[in-house]
């Protein structure tokens, strides 16, 4: 009989401990908070290294949870574009913080800006000239060619994703004398970490429709 009573007392004690433990857990319903250091949106220049600005996480009951934060997502500094980093953490009671996110833009516009020596081939005619490439002051990963295809006043823009430059269809009045003939350009190309650019484009105007024209740009 004593043994049976002991077992019953033990079971009751375990139930009591479980009840107290669960009650303590249910008392903690506040989620932790994640705070990003720096800004939630930032940019780095293509080929530059990315340094995490940092973050903190705190909880009403558990205190500092910074070491428990997990970060998902990566930044590829040699592929232009936008990257999202997501920060998550939970406290001991299982309450999850609202995830924090940081957008990091790898900007190749600033990387490619500068002076170039260009070899242009159109309709089997080769031209050598100097070109100035500038980065857009409004859009990341957008560049402007000031004298595209060696036409005076041929201000043409290109958009960058990864290591690809896309020249959307655009018409400009250019040539010699200045602003002489409307030309419609479009094309695509690539660039390298050594800042070399290769463009294949079309040039349609009253002078003729030229396809598979190429521009080879070497950074000066």
Buried (B, 14 or more C-beta within 10 A) or exposed (E): EEEEEEEEEEEEEEEEEEEEEEEEEEEBEEBBBBEBEEEEEEBBBBBBEBEEEEBEBBBEEBEEBBEBBEEEEEBEBBBBBBBEBEBBBBBEBEBEBEEBBBBBBBBBBBBBBBEBEBEBBBEEEEEEBEBEBBBBEEEBBBBBBBBBBBBEBBBBBBBBEBBBBEBEEBEBBBBEEEEBEEBEBBBBBBBEEEBBBBBBBBBBBEEEEBEEBBBBBEBE
